Amino acid sequence: MEMTQEKLGRGDRPEGHETVLVVEDNDLVLDLVVEMMKDLGYQVLTAIDAHSALWIIQHDNRIQLLFTDVMMPDHMNGIDLAREARRCRPNLKVLLTSGYAGFDAGERGATEFPVLAKPYRRAELARRVRATLDAA
């Protein structure tokens, strides 16, 4: 999976200061996403599965964005996680990501959440995270 970290000037990418919970079961991808998010100024918490993520969401009110992979190793996928997270925290912003070529958000009933396709570049991640956080 290729997610690149192209070099951009500070004015070329939207940045933030909010707290983001990144949920990803692939350690290499998780490390890269965390590095990119921190470089963009975000505070980052991590979880490797949906159940851990839900516990964090229920116990840490700083989280403003849930950024989760759709495909998860548990019985609960990223869409299920997003829906359960919203039950706990109705105003929580959610951005899904998927590298699964056969994933169709409409078919899976996930049209209520934006989806960022993998692989993505840092600038695209920055734009989509900022847009999701700023959405009404």
Disulfide bonds with the S-S distance in Angstrom:
none
